[in-house]
Structure formats: C-alpha cells, structure tokens
Amino acid sequence: MSTRPLPPPPFVPEDPGPWSGVLEVLQRRGGLPGRRRAEPPNGLMISPTPRTSLALEGLEPEPTLAGTGPVRVVTAAREPALRLWTVPGGVAGVSRMVRRSWAVPGLTVTDEERPQEDPAASLSADPVIDTLAEGDLPEAAVLAPGGAYAAVGVLEPPRYNGLAIIRVSDRAIIRYIRFARCAAWSEDGSTLVVGGEWGLLALGHHIPEADSESDSE
C-alpha cells in the first residue's frame, strides 16, 4: 500500500458572492465518493444570508484586501484547521492533535508537529454571531493587515458554524462563509486562507476582467 500523501483536492475557482457555504460540506451530505463516484471538488457555493441582527453590508465597492471584494479560489488543501493565524510566508494553524504551517498561496505544508498535548484543547468556543455587535472582538478574531477588517469564527442559530468577515469600525458583515471555522490573511492581504474540519481554501483578491477592461477604456 502506498504511503505517498494524497494530492490537493480539486476545487471550483468561482466566487458566488458575499453569502456562501463550503461546497465540499454541502456535497458530502449527499453521499461519500466511492469507486464509481469521483471525488467532489471543494470551493464556495451560494448560500442564504446569515441569520443575524448585524448589518449585512456585502462586498466593499473599492476592496483592497482578499475577502472584502471578489475573490478566486486559487488553491485547496486537505489538512483541517480550527484556528489560523498569519506567519512570515504563509499561515499557521491547529487542529486536533496537530499544529501545522502552510505556504501561501500554494498551501503546501512547511511544518508539522504532533505534540503529546492537544493544541486545540484550549481553544475558546466560537461566539454567537450577534455578540459581535459591541464590545471587544473575541480573542480568536484575526485582524487583516491594517486592522480595518477581522475574520471571526462564529455560531449562527440554530447550530451552524460560520466565518464572518467584518468591518471593525461598525461591525458590518462584508462576507460570510457557512461551515468555515477560521481564516487568516497573507502578510500583504492579497490572499485569505479559510479553514475548517474539511481542509483549507486560499481565496485570492480578484478584479473581474470586465471591470479591468472598462477601467482601461
């Protein structure tokens, strides 16, 4: 039996907009792949707006950071993450019994540790989404470069995990991804890495071609 690691999973690059869900989670609810069923691709799929009293602002009209405007999925990885943070050259994170680092945007594993004590055991519970309206941001919130935006893993009623990209100044939601648990930006803000039990997605800041062409005219 081969011990070679599995290659990165297939993925769908398109951005469905500000309100989405993780495609792999939605597809696997219909049945696991088998010998006669191809592995489903990961990516994002359009989803209803989050159930919250927070302002649903949607994508910024002049975005400068990945996730605050249109994105493209540029890479997917299989390794799970329950928390992520920015490190030089990429992101690092923890899942149950594992601590890893990945290069960005390729999401190749650059370091992996399996300590005796579970590094995920001390993680705080995700806050209920409406509690982001006021007060300090949760400890697990990850600020974007410049500090104007934050990625926060939340609980959405009745029991969904989700990831909210919020504008820190007024706590408006810019983007929401159901079934994601965490995220962190690359050092320059051009890539947002989103994670969960299902793995990772690297979302690259993207200016649609039509917009680029109109700007050049």
C-alpha positions as CSV (number, residue, x, y, z in Angstrom):
1,M,0.0,0.0,0.0
2,S,1.4,3.4,-1.0
3,T,2.3,5.9,1.8
4,R,2.5,8.9,-0.5
5,P,0.4,11.8,0.5
6,L,-2.8,12.5,-1.4
7,P,-2.6,15.4,-3.9
8,P,-4.6,18.6,-3.3
9,P,-8.3,18.1,-3.8
10,P,-10.0,19.5,-7.0
11,F,-11.7,22.9,-6.5
12,V,-14.1,25.3,-8.1
13,P,-12.5,28.7,-8.5
14,E,-15.6,30.9,-8.9
15,D,-16.8,33.3,-6.2
16,P,-20.6,33.0,-5.6
17,G,-20.7,36.4,-3.8
18,P,-20.7,37.6,-0.2
19,W,-23.0,34.9,1.2
20,S,-21.7,31.4,0.6
21,G,-21.1,27.9,2.1
22,V,-18.3,25.4,1.7
23,L,-19.0,23.3,-1.3
24,E,-17.4,20.1,0.0
25,V,-19.6,20.1,3.1
26,L,-22.8,20.6,1.1
27,Q,-21.9,17.9,-1.5
28,R,-20.8,15.2,1.1
29,R,-24.2,15.4,2.7
30,G,-25.5,13.6,-0.3
31,G,-23.1,10.7,0.0
32,L,-19.4,9.9,0.1
33,P,-17.4,9.3,-3.1
34,G,-16.7,5.7,-3.9
35,R,-15.1,3.6,-6.6
36,R,-17.8,4.7,-9.1
37,R,-18.2,8.3,-7.9
38,A,-15.5,10.9,-8.5
39,E,-14.2,12.9,-5.6
40,P,-16.3,16.1,-5.3
41,P,-14.4,19.4,-5.7
42,N,-14.1,21.9,-2.9
43,G,-14.9,25.6,-3.2
44,L,-17.7,28.0,-2.4
45,M,-21.4,27.8,-3.2
46,I,-24.1,30.4,-2.9
47,S,-25.9,30.3,0.4
48,P,-28.7,32.3,2.2
49,T,-27.7,35.4,4.1
50,P,-26.6,34.7,7.7
51,R,-29.2,34.8,10.5
52,T,-28.1,37.8,12.5
53,S,-29.1,41.3,13.6
54,L,-25.7,42.7,12.4
55,A,-25.7,44.9,9.3
56,L,-25.3,42.8,6.1
57,E,-23.1,45.2,4.1
58,G,-21.8,42.9,1.5
59,L,-18.7,43.3,-0.6
60,E,-16.9,46.7,-0.4
61,P,-17.2,48.8,-3.6
62,E,-13.4,49.5,-3.6
63,P,-11.8,46.5,-2.0
64,T,-8.1,46.3,-1.3
65,L,-7.9,43.1,0.7
66,A,-8.8,39.5,-0.2
67,G,-12.3,38.6,1.1
68,T,-13.6,42.2,1.2
69,G,-14.4,42.1,-2.6
70,P,-14.5,39.5,-5.3
71,V,-12.1,36.5,-4.9
72,R,-11.0,33.5,-6.8
73,V,-10.2,30.2,-5.1
74,V,-6.6,29.6,-6.1
75,T,-5.7,26.5,-4.1
76,A,-7.3,23.9,-1.8
77,A,-5.7,21.6,0.8
78,R,-6.9,18.6,2.7
79,E,-5.4,19.4,6.1
80,P,-8.0,20.7,8.6
81,A,-7.7,23.8,10.8
82,L,-9.8,25.0,13.7
83,R,-7.7,28.2,14.2
84,L,-5.4,30.1,11.8
85,W,-3.0,33.0,12.1
86,T,-0.5,34.8,9.9
87,V,3.2,33.9,9.9
88,P,6.0,35.0,7.6
89,G,5.5,33.5,4.2
90,G,2.1,32.0,5.0
91,V,-0.3,30.9,7.7
92,A,-0.2,28.5,10.7
93,G,-2.9,26.8,12.5
94,V,-4.1,24.0,14.8
95,S,-6.5,21.1,14.5
96,R,-7.0,18.2,16.9
97,M,-3.5,16.9,18.0
98,V,-1.7,18.7,15.1
99,R,0.0,22.0,14.6
100,R,0.9,23.0,11.0
101,S,2.2,25.8,8.8
102,W,1.4,26.3,5.2
103,A,3.0,28.4,2.4
104,V,0.7,30.9,0.7
105,P,-0.9,30.9,-1.8
106,G,0.2,27.3,-2.7
107,L,-0.9,25.8,0.7
108,T,2.0,23.4,0.8
109,V,2.7,22.2,4.3
110,T,6.0,23.7,5.5
111,D,6.0,22.4,9.1
112,E,4.0,19.9,11.1
113,E,4.1,19.0,14.7
114,R,2.2,16.4,16.7
115,P,2.7,17.3,20.3
116,Q,1.7,15.0,23.2
117,E,-0.9,17.5,24.4
118,D,-3.7,18.5,22.0
119,P,-3.0,22.1,20.8
120,A,-6.7,22.5,20.1
121,A,-7.9,21.6,23.6
122,S,-7.5,25.1,24.9
123,L,-9.4,26.8,22.1
124,S,-12.2,29.0,23.2
125,A,-15.7,28.4,22.0
126,D,-16.9,30.4,19.0
127,P,-19.1,33.3,19.9
128,V,-22.7,33.6,18.8
129,I,-22.7,35.9,15.8
130,D,-24.9,38.6,17.3
131,T,-22.5,39.2,20.2
132,L,-20.0,40.8,17.7
133,A,-22.2,43.9,17.7
134,E,-20.4,45.7,20.5
135,G,-17.5,45.4,22.9
136,D,-14.1,43.9,22.2
137,L,-13.6,41.4,19.5
138,P,-13.3,37.8,20.5
139,E,-9.8,36.6,21.3
140,A,-9.8,34.3,18.3
141,A,-10.6,37.2,15.8
142,V,-7.8,37.6,13.2
143,L,-7.2,41.2,12.0
144,A,-6.4,41.9,8.4
145,P,-3.3,43.9,7.5
146,G,-4.1,47.5,8.5
147,G,-6.7,46.4,11.1
148,A,-9.8,47.7,9.3
149,Y,-11.3,44.2,8.9
150,A,-11.4,41.0,11.0
151,A,-12.2,37.3,10.4
152,V,-14.2,35.8,13.2
153,G,-15.4,32.2,13.6
154,V,-19.0,32.3,14.9
155,L,-22.0,30.2,15.8
156,E,-25.1,31.1,13.7
157,P,-28.6,30.0,15.0
158,P,-29.7,27.3,15.3
159,R,-26.3,25.5,15.3
160,Y,-24.2,26.4,12.3
161,N,-20.5,27.2,12.3
162,G,-19.6,30.1,10.1
163,L,-16.9,32.6,9.3
164,A,-17.7,36.3,9.3
165,I,-15.5,38.9,7.7
166,I,-16.5,42.1,9.4
167,R,-15.6,45.8,9.2
168,V,-14.2,46.5,12.6
169,S,-15.4,50.2,12.8
170,D,-19.1,49.4,12.6
171,R,-19.2,45.5,12.8
172,A,-21.0,45.2,9.5
173,I,-20.6,41.8,7.8
174,I,-18.7,42.1,4.5
175,R,-18.6,38.3,3.7
176,Y,-20.0,35.2,5.4
177,I,-19.0,31.6,4.7
178,R,-21.0,28.8,6.3
179,F,-19.2,25.7,7.6
180,A,-15.9,27.5,7.8
181,R,-14.3,27.8,11.2
182,C,-11.3,30.2,10.9
183,A,-9.3,32.4,8.5
184,A,-6.1,34.4,8.2
185,W,-4.7,36.8,5.6
186,S,-1.3,36.6,3.9
187,E,1.1,39.3,5.1
188,D,0.3,41.5,2.1
189,G,-3.5,40.9,2.3
190,S,-3.7,39.5,-1.2
191,T,-4.8,36.0,-0.1
192,L,-7.3,35.0,2.6
193,V,-6.9,31.4,3.8
194,V,-10.2,29.9,5.1
195,G,-10.2,26.7,7.1
196,G,-12.4,24.1,8.8
197,E,-12.6,20.4,9.5
198,W,-12.9,19.8,5.8
199,G,-9.5,21.4,5.0
200,L,-8.4,24.8,3.6
201,L,-9.2,27.2,0.7
202,A,-6.9,30.0,-0.4
203,L,-9.0,32.9,-1.7
204,G,-7.1,35.4,-3.9
205,H,-8.1,39.1,-4.3
206,H,-9.6,39.2,-7.8
207,I,-10.7,42.1,-10.1
208,P,-13.1,40.7,-12.7
209,E,-12.0,41.1,-16.3
210,A,-14.9,43.2,-17.3
211,D,-14.1,45.7,-14.6
212,S,-10.4,45.8,-15.7
213,E,-11.4,46.3,-19.3
214,S,-13.8,49.2,-18.5
215,D,-11.1,50.8,-16.4
216,S,-8.6,50.7,-19.4
217,E,-11.0,52.3,-21.8
